[in-house]
Amino acid sequence: MAKKKQKTARERFTVIVVAILAVLMVLSVLLPSLSSIFMASAQKNAASSAQASAGASGASGAAKSLSDVDNKYGKLVETYKATLASDANNLAALLNLGNSYMAWAGAATSFATDDAGKTQVTDLYKQAMDAYDKYLALNDSADVRVRRTMAQYYSGDTDGALAAMESYTAGAGKEYGPAWAYLGLMYQTAGTTDKAKAAYNSAISIDANNTYGAKAFAQNQLASLENASANKQITNSNTTNQSLQSLLGSSSQ
């Protein structure tokens, strides 16, 4: 029974840490071609809207509850929905709507301690997928396609998302560094270390100039894997098993 509780705690820790890590990375990736032109303006507007929402509610500092998170991102989402109500094909609004749902889900994850909270997080990721799907129907984008797959991954469809990312990196996305970085993250989360390292090395090679930030991310993750491997060898020599929680704790430092 104790082992089952420990396993549940480790699994929850893994979901929280990696979900937040992935969302931060998703939101930091630069958009290619035309998308990059309107993204800067749209993100600036998003930041202004979020700041205004926080000021109006009297909030200061980090969110302290799920209610705080919902208040912040709910108002931001409504802003983009209002834009889309009058212009359903507004690419900037669709993109930022998807990004806002992703950020909302990531921020809500750490407060989702019951079934209702977890269901809400899942629904937020699905809402992000829907916004990205509408964007992709109007304009194909490697960045948005990868974001959509990550939303699918954290909505709970891990197998489907992994298969989609593997297929994408083997085809249309084989020259897109962030896709390989995200694939590496999926493998790392699943504990498939060798495949994770191979994917990270591909990200480093393809994004050699760190244009998308994939190279730096992959290098950091490879370093964390190496450190984790070294620590595991030490603990194994002491006949102590290294838990996934301690591995992630080491990699996040």
C-alpha positions in Angstrom: 0.0 0.0 0.0 2.8 2.3 0.9 4.6 1.6 -2.4 1.4 2.4 -4.3 1.1 5.7 -2.5 4.7 6.6 -3.2 4.2 5.7 -6.9 1.1 7.9 -7.1 3.0 10.8 -5.6 5.9 10.3 -8.0 3.6 10.2 -11.0 1.8 13.4 -9.9 5.2 15.1 -9.3 6.3 14.0 -12.8 3.1 15.4 -14.5 3.3 18.7 -12.7 7.0 19.4 -13.3 7.1 18.2 -16.9 3.8 19.9 -17.8 5.0 23.2 -16.5 8.4 22.7 -18.2 6.7 21.9 -21.5 4.3 24.8 -21.4 7.1 27.2 -20.7 9.0 25.8 -23.6 6.0 25.9 -25.9 5.4 29.6 -25.1 9.1 30.5 -25.6 9.5 29.1 -29.1 9.7 31.6 -31.9 7.3 31.3 -34.8 8.6 30.9 -38.3 8.0 33.1 -41.3 4.9 35.4 -41.3 3.6 34.1 -37.9 6.6 35.7 -36.2 5.6 39.2 -37.4 2.2 39.3 -35.7 3.3 37.1 -32.7 5.3 39.9 -31.1 2.4 42.3 -31.2 -0.1 39.7 -30.0 2.1 38.6 -27.1 2.5 42.2 -26.1 -1.2 42.7 -26.1 -1.6 39.4 -24.1 0.8 40.6 -21.5 -0.9 44.0 -21.2 -4.3 42.2 -20.8 -3.0 39.9 -18.2 -1.5 42.8 -16.3 -4.7 44.8 -16.5 -6.7 41.8 -15.2 -4.3 41.3 -12.3 -4.6 45.0 -11.4 -8.4 45.1 -11.7 -8.7 42.1 -9.3 -6.1 43.6 -6.8 -3.9 40.6 -7.3 -0.2 40.9 -6.8 2.6 38.3 -7.2 2.1 34.7 -8.1 -1.3 32.9 -8.0 -2.0 31.3 -4.7 -5.1 29.2 -5.7 -6.9 27.8 -8.7 -9.3 30.6 -8.4 -6.5 33.1 -8.9 -5.3 31.2 -12.0 -8.9 31.0 -13.4 -9.4 34.7 -12.8 -6.2 35.7 -14.6 -6.4 33.5 -17.6 -10.2 33.5 -17.9 -10.3 37.2 -18.6 -7.4 36.8 -21.1 -9.2 34.1 -23.0 -12.4 36.1 -23.2 -10.5 38.9 -24.8 -9.4 36.7 -27.7 -12.8 35.0 -27.9 -14.3 38.5 -28.4 -12.0 39.2 -31.2 -12.8 35.9 -32.9 -16.5 36.5 -32.5 -16.2 39.3 -35.0 -13.3 37.8 -37.0 -13.3 34.0 -36.8 -10.2 33.7 -39.1 -8.0 36.1 -37.1 -4.8 34.1 -36.9 -3.2 36.1 -34.1 -6.3 35.7 -31.9 -6.5 32.0 -32.6 -2.8 31.5 -31.8 -3.0 33.5 -28.6 -6.2 31.8 -27.6 -4.4 28.4 -27.9 -1.3 29.7 -26.1 -3.5 31.2 -23.3 -5.3 27.9 -22.8 -1.9 26.1 -22.6 -0.6 28.6 -20.1 -3.8 28.4 -18.1 -3.6 24.6 -18.0 0.1 24.7 -16.9 -0.6 27.2 -14.1 -3.7 25.3 -13.0 -1.9 21.9 -12.8 -0.2 22.6 -9.5 -3.5 23.4 -7.9 -5.5 20.6 -9.4 -5.6 18.3 -6.3 -9.0 16.7 -6.9 -10.9 15.1 -9.7 -12.7 18.3 -10.6 -9.4 20.2 -10.9 -7.8 17.5 -13.0 -10.8 17.4 -15.3 -10.5 21.2 -15.7 -6.8 20.9 -16.7 -7.6 18.2 -19.2 -10.4 20.4 -20.7 -8.1 23.4 -20.9 -5.6 21.4 -23.0 -8.4 20.2 -25.2 -9.5 23.8 -25.7 -5.9 24.7 -26.7 -6.0 21.8 -29.2 -9.2 23.2 -30.7 -7.8 26.7 -31.1 -4.6 25.3 -32.7 -6.7 23.1 -35.1 -8.6 26.1 -36.3 -5.4 28.0 -36.8 -3.9 25.1 -38.8 -7.0 24.8 -41.0 -6.2 28.3 -42.1 -2.4 28.3 -42.1 0.0 25.4 -41.7 2.8 26.1 -39.3 5.4 23.8 -37.8 5.4 25.7 -34.6 1.6 25.5 -34.1 1.5 21.9 -35.2 4.0 21.0 -32.5 2.2 23.1 -29.9 -1.0 21.2 -30.8 0.7 17.9 -30.3 2.0 18.9 -26.9 -1.5 20.0 -25.9 -2.7 16.6 -27.0 0.1 15.0 -24.9 -0.8 16.7 -21.7 -4.6 16.3 -22.3 -3.9 12.6 -21.5 -3.5 11.2 -25.0 0.2 10.5 -24.5 0.4 7.5 -26.9 -1.4 9.4 -29.7 0.8 12.5 -29.2 4.0 10.5 -29.1 3.0 8.7 -32.3 2.1 12.0 -33.9 5.5 13.6 -33.0 7.4 10.5 -34.2 5.6 10.7 -37.5 6.1 14.4 -37.8 9.9 14.3 -37.1 10.2 11.5 -39.6 8.4 13.5 -42.3 7.4 17.2 -42.7 9.0 18.2 -39.4 12.3 16.5 -39.7 14.2 19.8 -40.1 12.4 21.6 -37.3 14.5 21.6 -34.2 11.7 22.2 -31.6 9.9 19.1 -32.8 12.9 17.0 -31.9 13.3 18.7 -28.6 9.7 18.0 -27.6 10.1 14.4 -28.8 13.1 14.1 -26.6 11.0 15.5 -23.7 8.3 12.9 -24.3 10.9 10.1 -24.3 12.6 11.4 -21.2 9.3 11.6 -19.4 8.6 8.0 -20.4 12.0 6.9 -19.2 13.2 5.9 -22.6 16.6 7.5 -22.1 18.5 6.4 -25.2 15.7 7.6 -27.5 15.5 10.9 -25.6 19.3 11.5 -26.0 19.0 10.7 -29.7 16.2 13.1 -30.2 17.9 15.9 -28.2 21.1 15.4 -30.3 19.0 15.8 -33.4 17.5 19.0 -32.0 21.0 20.3 -31.3 22.2 19.4 -34.8 19.2 20.9 -36.6 18.9 24.0 -34.5 22.6 24.6 -34.6 22.4 28.4 -34.3 19.8 28.1 -31.5 17.3 30.0 -33.6 14.3 28.5 -31.8 16.0 27.8 -28.5 15.8 24.1 -29.1 19.5 23.6 -29.0 20.0 25.2 -25.6 17.0 23.3 -24.2 18.3 20.0 -25.6 21.8 20.6 -24.2 20.4 21.4 -20.8 18.2 18.2 -20.8 21.2 16.1 -22.0 23.2 17.5 -19.1 20.5 16.6 -16.6 20.3 13.1 -18.0 24.0 12.7 -17.6 23.9 14.0 -14.1 21.0 11.7 -13.3 22.9 8.7 -14.8 26.0 9.5 -12.6 23.8 9.9 -9.5 22.1 6.6 -10.3 25.5 4.8 -10.5 26.4 6.2 -7.1 23.1 5.3 -5.4 23.2 1.8 -7.1 26.6 1.2 -5.5 24.9 1.9 -2.2 22.1 -0.5 -3.2 19.6 2.4 -3.2 17.1 2.8 -5.9 16.7 6.3 -7.4 13.1 7.4 -7.8 11.8 9.3 -10.7 10.9 12.1 -8.3 14.6 12.6 -7.3 15.7 12.4 -11.0 13.3 15.2 -11.9 14.3 17.1 -8.8 18.0 16.9 -9.9 17.2 17.9 -13.5 15.2 21.0 -12.4 18.0 22.4 -10.3 
